């Protein structure tokens, strides 16, 4: 993204309710924390631990972060070597930006290498189990533009529309965002974001293949148990597979 596109994206994608406070609490006593796919630093810049490193591949997002006083490290979440961390976090569905199983495993193996012996991987995403099981591709026409946000940018009101394509077999959703001036209807930007969502039953074996052990799978930041039928969120805590039965 360009810095302008990254700023527009951030105005719409401003996090899940309660996520910043959740990660602040979880990492409060940590010495070093790494956020993968940190964007401009919305979460990382608010953590109150010893040292925070934010990794981001998109140059526009890094530029926005620098303009707001937080400078992410340039890098790829699939392969990085930044030392050892007490926590590696991936907030706000960032793990779904890994668009193949190979990419996901590469990321998880890099996380495994980066975790201290009693370190934790913590991530959250939208829960996809019920959507995947109960919906059909024709329920989401590729040409349907839906209004998803009304924002203000540079003093001007904008309407933001979304059109999505869904490949059920690939567990892939590509969301196309159109930013339009409220007065006059001129389109000023179009941004596409791809997601490869995960199903809860696949998480434990995927983590194990990367040398990680699942400690907890929750349905909210409040700690309620994950339920495939009712949970809207998926909050996961994992550790190195040699860490034993440590408390989550």
SERO-4910 file (N, C-alpha, C, O; in steps of 0.05 Angstrom, whole numbers):
BEGIN
 pado doro    nc1    nc2    nc3   cac1   cac2   cac3    cc1    cc2    cc3    oc1    oc2    oc3
  Unk    A     17    -24      0      0      0      0     17     25      0     40     25     10
  Unk    A      6     46    -11     19     72     -7     12     82     21     -7     71     33
  Unk    A     26    102     31     19    113     57    -10    123     58    -24    120     78
  Unk    A    -20    135     36    -48    144     35    -67    121     37    -87    122     52
  Unk    A    -62     99     22    -79     76     24    -78     63     52    -99     55     62
  Unk    A    -54     62     63    -52     51     90    -68     67    111    -80     55    129
  Unk    A    -67     93    108    -82    110    126   -112    105    123   -127    103    143
  Unk    A   -122    103     98   -150     98     93   -158     70    104   -179     67    116
  Unk    A   -141     51    100   -146     24    111   -149     24    141   -167     12    152
  Unk    A   -131     39    154   -131     40    183   -156     54    194   -164     47    216
  Unk    A   -167     72    179   -191     86    189   -215     67    190   -234     71    206
  Unk    A   -215     46    173   -237     26    173   -230      3    191   -248     -7    206
  Unk    A   -206     -7    190   -198    -31    205   -184    -22    231   -159    -21    232
  Unk    A   -200    -15    251   -189     -3    275   -190    -23    299   -190    -14    322
  Unk    A   -190    -49    293   -187    -69    314   -213    -80    324   -235    -71    318
  Unk    A   -210   -102    339   -233   -114    352   -237   -101    380   -217    -95    393
  Unk    A   -262    -97    388   -266    -84    414   -252    -99    437   -255   -123    441
  Unk    A   -236    -84    452   -221    -95    475   -195   -108    469   -182   -118    487
  Unk    A   -186   -107    443   -161   -122    437   -136   -109    448   -118   -123    458
  Unk    A   -135    -82    448   -111    -69    458   -108    -74    488    -86    -81    498
  Unk    A   -130    -72    503   -129    -76    532   -121   -106    538   -107   -111    557
  Unk    A   -132   -124    522   -125   -153    526    -95   -157    523    -83   -170    540
  Unk    A    -84   -147    501    -55   -152    497    -38   -137    517    -17   -146    524
  Unk    A    -47   -113    525    -33    -99    546    -32   -115    572    -11   -117    585
  Unk    A    -54   -127    579    -56   -143    603    -39   -168    601    -24   -175    620
  Unk    A    -42   -182    579    -27   -207    575      3   -204    577     17   -220    588
  Unk    A     13   -182    565     42   -178    563     53   -159    584     76   -151    582
  Unk    A     37   -151    604     45   -130    623     72   -135    636     87   -116    641
  Unk    A     78   -160    643    102   -166    658    124   -177    640    145   -187    650
  Unk    A    121   -176    614    140   -188    596    165   -170    592    163   -145    594
  Unk    A    187   -183    587    211   -167    581    212   -159    552    218   -135    546
  Unk    A    207   -177    533    207   -171    505    182   -183    492    174   -205    497
  Unk    A    169   -166    475    145   -175    460    149   -168    431    159   -147    424
  Unk    A    142   -187    414    142   -183    385    114   -185    374    100   -204    379
  Unk    A    106   -164    359     80   -165    345     86   -170    315    101   -155    303
  Unk    A     74   -190    304     76   -196    276     54   -183    260     31   -184    269
  Unk    A     60   -172    237     40   -158    221     28   -135    236      4   -132    238
  Unk    A     45   -118    248     36    -98    267     23    -74    254     13    -56    268
  Unk    A     22    -73    227     10    -50    214     25    -24    221     50    -23    220
  Unk    A     11     -4    229     24     22    236     31     22    266     44     41    275
  Unk    A     24      1    281     31      0    309      8      5    328     12     12    351
  Unk    A    -17      1    318    -40      7    335    -39     -8    361    -46      4    382
  Unk    A    -32    -33    362    -29    -49    386     -2    -46    399      1    -39    422
  Unk    A     19    -50    383     46    -50    393     53    -25    407     67    -25    428
  Unk    A     44     -2    397     51     24    409     38     28    436     46     46    451
  Unk    A     18     12    443      3     15    468     12     -5    489      2     -3    512
  Unk    A     30    -23    483     38    -42    503     57    -29    524     72    -11    518
  Unk    A     55    -40    548     70    -27    571     91    -45    582     97    -44    606
  Unk    A    102    -63    566    122    -82    575    150    -71    572    153    -47    566
  Unk    A    171    -88    575    198    -78    574    207    -68    547    215    -45    545
  Unk    A    204    -84    526    212    -77    499    192    -88    480    184   -111    482
  Unk    A    184    -72    460    165    -81    440    177    -78    413    188    -56    406
  Unk    A    176    -99    397    184    -98    369    160   -104    352    146   -123    356
  Unk    A    155    -87    332    134    -92    313    145    -98    285    161    -83    275
  Unk    A    137   -120    274    146   -129    247    124   -124    227    101   -132    231
  Unk    A    131   -111    205    111   -104    184    124   -104    157    146    -92    153
  Unk    A    112   -117    138    123   -119    111    114    -96     93    128    -90     73
  Unk    A     91    -84     98     80    -64     80     92    -37     85     92    -26    107
  Unk    A    104    -25     64    118      1     67     99     24     74    107     42     89
  Unk    A     75     23     64     56     44     71     48     43    100     47     65    113
  Unk    A     44     20    111     38     18    140     62     27    157     58     40    177
  Unk    A     86     20    149    109     29    164    112     59    163    119     71    183
  Unk    A    105     71    141    107    100    139     86    113    157     92    133    170
  Unk    A     62    102    158     41    113    175     50    110    204     47    129    220
  Unk    A     62     87    211     71     83    238     92    104    246     91    115    267
  Unk    A    111    108    228    133    128    234    121    156    237    131    171    254
  Unk    A    101    162    222     88    189    225     73    192    251     68    215    260
  Unk    A     67    170    264     52    171    289     70    164    313     60    160    336
  Unk    A     96    162    308    114    159    331    122    130    337    135    125    357
  Unk    A    114    111    320    122     83    324    133     73    298    119     73    277
  Unk    A    157     63    298    170     54    273    173     24    273    189     13    287
  Unk    A    156     10    257    159    -19    255    184    -27    241    196    -12    225
  Unk    A    193    -51    247    216    -64    234    206    -75    207    185    -88    206
  Unk    A    221    -71    186    214    -83    160    220   -113    161    242   -121    168
  Unk    A    201   -129    153    206   -158    152    181   -174    146    159   -163    145
  Unk    A    186   -200    141    165   -218    133    159   -237    156    177   -249    167
  Unk    A    133   -239    163    126   -255    186    130   -285    181    128   -301    200
  Unk    A    136   -293    156    141   -321    151    170   -328    158    176   -352    162
  Unk    A    187   -309    159    216   -314    164    229   -290    176    232   -269    163
  Unk    A    237   -293    201    249   -270    215    268   -281    237    265   -303    246
  Unk    A    287   -264    244    306   -271    265    312   -246    280    330   -231    273
  Unk    A    297   -241    301    300   -216    316    307   -220    345    303   -203    362
  Unk    A    316   -244    351    323   -251    379    301   -267    392    284   -278    379
  Unk    A    302   -268    418    283   -284    434    263   -266    448    270   -244    458
  Unk    A    238   -276    450    216   -260    461    200   -276    482    198   -301    480
  Unk    A    189   -262    501    171   -274    520    144   -279    509    130   -298    516
  Unk    A    136   -261    491    110   -264    477    114   -257    447    128   -238    441
  Unk    A    101   -272    430     97   -265    402     67   -262    399     52   -281    405
  Unk    A     57   -240    390     29   -235    387     22   -229    358     37   -217    343
  Unk    A     -2   -238    350    -13   -232    323    -42   -224    326    -60   -240    324
  Unk    A    -47   -198    332    -74   -189    336    -91   -187    311    -81   -187    288
  Unk    A   -117   -184    315   -136   -174    295   -135   -190    269   -133   -178    247
  Unk    A   -135   -217    270   -138   -234    247   -113   -233    229   -114   -241    206
  Unk    A    -91   -222    239    -67   -220    223    -57   -247    214    -44   -249    192
  Unk    A    -62   -269    229    -53   -295    221    -67   -305    196    -56   -322    181
  Unk    A    -90   -294    190   -105   -302    165    -93   -289    140   -100   -297    118
  Unk    A    -74   -271    143    -61   -259    120    -40   -277    108    -29   -271     87
  Unk    A    -35   -300    121    -18   -321    110    -35   -338     91    -52   -353    101
  Unk    A    -30   -336     65    -50   -346     46    -46   -374     36    -59   -383     18
  Unk    A    -28   -389     49    -25   -417     43    -16   -432     68     -7   -419     87
  Unk    A    -20   -458     69    -12   -473     92     19   -472     96     29   -472    118
  Unk    A     33   -472     73     63   -470     75     71   -444     88     89   -444    105
  Unk    A     58   -422     81     64   -396     93     58   -396    123     73   -386    139
  Unk    A     35   -408    130     27   -409    158     47   -425    174     55   -417    196
  Unk    A     55   -449    164     74   -465    178    101   -451    180    115   -454    201
  Unk    A    110   -437    159    135   -423    160    134   -402    183    153   -398    197
  Unk    A    112   -388    185    109   -367    205    109   -380    233    124   -371    251
  Unk    A     94   -402    237     93   -415    263    120   -426    271    128   -426    295
  Unk    A    135   -436    252    162   -447    258    181   -424    265    199   -427    283
  Unk    A    178   -401    252    194   -378    260    187   -368    288    204   -360    303
  Unk    A    161   -369    294    152   -362    321    164   -381    342    174   -372    362
  Unk    A    164   -407    336    175   -427    354    205   -420    360    214   -422    382
  Unk    A    219   -413    339    248   -406    342    252   -381    359    272   -377    371
  Unk    A    232   -363    358    235   -337    371    226   -337    400    232   -319    415
  Unk    A    211   -358    409    200   -358    436    221   -367    456    236   -385    452
  Unk    A    222   -353    478    237   -361    502    226   -388    512    204   -395    504
  Unk    A    241   -403    528    232   -429    537    203   -429    548    188   -448    544
  Unk    A    196   -409    563    168   -408    574    152   -386    560    133   -375    571
  Unk    A    160   -380    535    146   -359    521    119   -368    510    112   -391    511
  Unk    A    103   -348    501     76   -353    492     72   -341    464     81   -319    458
  Unk    A     57   -355    447     45   -344    423     16   -338    430      2   -356    440
  Unk    A      7   -314    424    -21   -307    429    -32   -293    404    -19   -274    394
  Unk    A    -54   -303    393    -66   -289    370    -96   -291    372   -108   -308    386
  Unk    A   -109   -272    358   -138   -273    356   -147   -269    327   -132   -257    311
  Unk    A   -170   -279    321   -181   -277    294   -211   -280    296   -222   -288    317
  Unk    A   -225   -274    274   -254   -280    274   -257   -311    271   -242   -324    258
  Unk    A   -278   -321    285   -284   -349    284   -298   -356    258   -318   -343    251
  Unk    A   -288   -375    243   -299   -381    216   -314   -407    215   -325   -413    194
  Unk    A   -314   -423    236   -326   -450    234   -355   -450    225   -363   -464    206
  Unk    A   -372   -434    238   -400   -434    232   -405   -423    204   -421   -434    188
  Unk    A   -392   -401    197   -394   -389    170   -387   -410    149   -401   -412    129
  Unk    A   -365   -424    154   -355   -444    134   -375   -467    131   -380   -476    108
  Unk    A   -386   -476    152   -404   -499    151   -432   -493    141   -444   -509    126
  Unk    A   -442   -470    148   -470   -464    143   -475   -447    118   -498   -446    109
  Unk    A   -455   -435    107   -459   -417     84   -451   -430     58   -436   -450     57
  Unk    A   -462   -419     36   -456   -428      9   -443   -404     -6   -450   -381     -1
  Unk    A   -426   -410    -26   -414   -388    -41   -434   -369    -54   -429   -345    -56
  Unk    A   -457   -380    -62   -477   -363    -75   -490   -344    -55   -504   -325    -63
  Unk    A   -486   -348    -29   -496   -329     -9   -480   -303    -10   -489   -283      2
  Unk    A   -457   -303    -23   -440   -280    -23   -433   -273    -52   -411   -279    -62
  Unk    A   -451   -260    -67   -446   -254    -95   -422   -237    -98   -417   -218    -83
  Unk    A   -406   -243   -119   -381   -229   -123   -385   -200   -131   -367   -183   -128
  Unk    A   -409   -193   -141   -414   -166   -151   -430   -149   -131   -438   -126   -138
  Unk    A   -434   -159   -107   -450   -144    -87   -432   -125    -71   -414   -133    -57
  Unk    A   -437    -99    -74   -423    -78    -59   -440    -71    -35   -463    -62    -38
  Unk    A   -429    -74    -11   -443    -67     14   -429    -44     28   -405    -44     30
  Unk    A   -445    -25     38   -434     -3     54   -425    -14     81   -441    -25     95
  Unk    A   -399    -11     87   -389    -22    113   -379      0    132   -376     -6    156
  Unk    A   -375     24    122   -365     45    140   -370     73    128   -371     76    104
  Unk    A   -373     92    146   -373    120    138   -351    134    154   -352    134    179
  Unk    A   -332    145    141   -308    156    154   -303    185    145   -316    194    126
  Unk    A   -285    198    159   -276    224    151   -246    224    146   -231    214    163
  Unk    A   -238    234    123   -210    235    116   -203    262    105   -215    271     85
  Unk    A   -183    275    117   -175    301    108   -198    321    108   -201    338     90
  Unk    A   -215    318    128   -238    336    131   -261    330    112   -280    346    111
  Unk    A   -260    308     98   -281    302     78   -294    275     85   -281    256     91
  Unk    A   -321    274     85   -335    249     90   -332    229     67   -336    236     44
  Unk    A   -327    204     74   -324    183     54   -342    160     61   -347    154     84
  Unk    A   -352    146     40   -367    121     43   -349     98     35   -335    100     14
  Unk    A   -349     77     50   -332     54     45   -349     30     39   -366     22     56
  Unk    A   -346     18     16   -361     -5      7   -342    -30      6   -319    -27      0
  Unk    A   -354    -53     10   -339    -78      9   -352    -98    -11   -377   -101    -10
  Unk    A   -336   -110    -27   -345   -132    -44   -325   -156    -39   -301   -152    -40
  Unk    A   -336   -179    -33   -319   -202    -26   -323   -225    -45   -345   -230    -55
  Unk    A   -301   -240    -50   -303   -265    -64   -294   -287    -45   -276   -283    -29
  Unk    A   -307   -310    -47   -302   -331    -27   -297   -358    -42   -314   -367    -58
  Unk    A   -275   -370    -36   -268   -397    -45   -270   -415    -21   -252   -417     -5
  Unk    A   -293   -430    -19   -297   -446      5   -277   -468      8   -267   -473     30
  Unk    A   -271   -482    -14   -252   -504    -12   -224   -495     -3   -210   -509     12
  Unk    A   -216   -471    -12   -190   -460     -4   -191   -445     22   -170   -436     32
  Unk    A   -214   -441     34   -218   -425     58   -207   -397     54   -193   -386     71
  Unk    A   -213   -386     31   -201   -361     22   -223   -340     17   -243   -345      2
  Unk    A   -220   -317     30   -238   -294     25   -220   -270     16   -201   -263     29
  Unk    A   -228   -259     -6   -214   -234    -16   -234   -211    -15   -255   -211    -28
  Unk    A   -228   -192      2   -246   -169      6   -235   -145     -9   -211   -138     -7
  Unk    A   -252   -133    -25   -245   -110    -41   -260    -85    -30   -285    -85    -29
  Unk    A   -245    -65    -21   -256    -41     -9   -255    -18    -28   -235    -13    -41
  Unk    A   -278     -4    -31   -280     19    -48   -286     44    -31   -305     44    -16
  Unk    A   -268     64    -33   -271     89    -18   -282    110    -36   -269    117    -56
  Unk    A   -305    120    -29   -320    139    -47   -327    164    -33   -335    164    -10
  Unk    A   -323    187    -46   -331    213    -34   -362    213    -31   -377    206    -49
  Unk    A   -370    221     -7   -399    221     -1   -413    241    -19   -436    236    -28
  Unk    A   -400    263    -25   -411    284    -42   -399    281    -70   -375    288    -73
  Unk    A   -414    272    -89   -404    270   -116   -399    241   -125   -400    235   -149
  Unk    A   -393    223   -106   -390    195   -112   -364    187   -125   -362    165   -135
  Unk    A   -344    205   -125   -319    198   -137   -304    177   -121   -301    180    -96
  Unk    A   -294    156   -134   -278    136   -121   -249    146   -118   -236    153   -138
  Unk    A   -239    148    -93   -212    158    -89   -191    136    -84   -167    141    -86
  Unk    A   -201    112    -77   -182     90    -71   -197     64    -72   -221     62    -66
  Unk    A   -183     43    -80   -193     15    -78   -171     -2    -67   -148     -1    -77
  Unk    A   -177    -18    -47   -157    -34    -33   -168    -63    -31   -191    -67    -24
  Unk    A   -151    -82    -37   -159   -110    -35   -142   -124    -14   -118   -121    -13
  Unk    A   -156   -140      3   -143   -155     25   -151   -184     23   -175   -190     23
  Unk    A   -132   -202     23   -138   -231     22   -136   -243     49   -117   -236     65
  Unk    A   -154   -262     56   -153   -277     81   -155   -307     74   -172   -315     58
  Unk    A   -139   -323     87   -143   -352     87   -150   -359    116   -132   -360    133
  Unk    A   -175   -364    121   -184   -368    149   -178   -397    158   -174   -414    141
  Unk    A   -178   -400    184   -173   -426    196   -198   -437    210   -215   -422    219
  Unk    A   -200   -463    211   -221   -477    225   -209   -487    251   -187   -497    252
  Unk    A   -225   -485    273   -214   -490    299   -203   -519    302   -183   -523    316
  Unk    A   -215   -538    289   -206   -566    292   -178   -571    279   -165   -591    286
  Unk    A   -169   -552    262   -143   -556    249   -120   -543    265    -97   -548    259
  Unk    A   -127   -527    285   -106   -511    298    -86   -528    313    -62   -524    310
  Unk    A    -95   -546    329    -76   -561    346    -57   -577    329    -33   -577    335
  Unk    A    -66   -592    308    -46   -606    292    -27   -588    276     -4   -594    273
  Unk    A    -37   -564    268    -19   -545    254      2   -535    273     26   -533    265
  Unk    A     -6   -528    297     14   -519    317     34   -541    322     58   -535    324
  Unk    A     25   -566    325     43   -588    331     64   -592    309     87   -597    315
  Unk    A     55   -588    284     74   -591    262     96   -570    263    118   -574    252
  Unk    A     90   -548    276    110   -526    278    126   -527    304    142   -509    309
  Unk    A    121   -548    320    136   -550    346    123   -534    368    137   -526    386
  Unk    A     97   -529    366     83   -514    386     61   -530    398     50   -549    385
  Unk    A     53   -524    423     31   -538    437      9   -518    443     14   -496    452
  Unk    A    -16   -526    437    -39   -510    443    -44   -510    473    -47   -531    486
  Unk    A    -45   -486    485    -52   -484    514    -81   -476    518    -93   -486    537
  Unk    A    -92   -459    502   -119   -450    506   -131   -441    479   -117   -429    463
  Unk    A   -157   -446    476   -172   -436    454   -198   -424    466   -214   -439    477
  Unk    A   -201   -398    463   -223   -384    476   -240   -370    455   -233   -366    432
  Unk    A   -264   -363    464   -283   -350    446   -286   -320    449   -302   -308    435
  Unk    A   -270   -309    467   -270   -280    470   -246   -271    486   -231   -288    497
  Unk    A   -242   -245    488   -220   -235    505   -226   -238    534   -208   -235    551
  Unk    A   -251   -244    541   -258   -247    569   -252   -275    579   -255   -281    603
  Unk    A   -244   -293    561   -236   -320    570   -257   -341    568   -253   -363    577
  Unk    A   -280   -335    556   -301   -355    555   -292   -378    536   -278   -372    516
  Unk    A   -301   -402    541   -293   -425    524   -301   -421    495   -322   -409    489
  Unk    A   -285   -431    477   -292   -429    448   -314   -449    441   -312   -472    449
  Unk    A   -334   -439    427   -356   -456    418   -359   -452    388   -363   -429    379
  Unk    A   -358   -473    372   -360   -471    343   -386   -459    334   -388   -447    312
  Unk    A   -407   -462    350   -434   -453    342   -439   -423    349   -454   -410    336
  Unk    A   -427   -414    371   -435   -388    382   -412   -367    383   -418   -343    384
  Unk    A   -388   -376    383   -365   -357    386   -361   -341    361   -359   -352    339
  Unk    A   -358   -315    364   -352   -298    341   -322   -293    338   -313   -285    317
  Unk    A   -307   -298    360   -278   -294    360   -264   -320    367   -275   -338    379
  Unk    A   -239   -321    359   -221   -343    365   -196   -331    377   -182   -316    364
  Unk    A   -191   -338    403   -167   -328    417   -150   -352    425   -160   -369    440
  Unk    A   -126   -353    416   -109   -376    419    -83   -370    434    -71   -349    430
  Unk    A    -76   -387    453    -51   -385    467    -36   -411    463    -47   -433    466
  Unk    A    -10   -409    455      6   -433    450     34   -428    462     42   -406    467
  Unk    A     49   -451    466     76   -449    476     94   -468    460     84   -483    444
  Unk    A    120   -467    465    138   -486    453    131   -514    462    122   -518    485
  Unk    A    134   -534    445    126   -561    452    144   -574    473    137   -595    483
  Unk    A    166   -561    480    183   -572    501    178   -558    528    193   -563    547
  Unk    A    157   -541    529    152   -526    553    135   -541    573    131   -532    596
  Unk    A    124   -564    565    109   -580    584     82   -568    589     73   -551    574
  Unk    A     68   -578    609     41   -570    615     41   -545    632     33   -545    655
  Unk    A     50   -522    620     50   -497    634     22   -485    634      6   -491    617
  Unk    A     17   -467    653     -9   -454    654    -11   -433    631      8   -420    625
  Unk    A    -35   -431    619    -39   -412    597    -41   -384    609    -44   -365    593
***
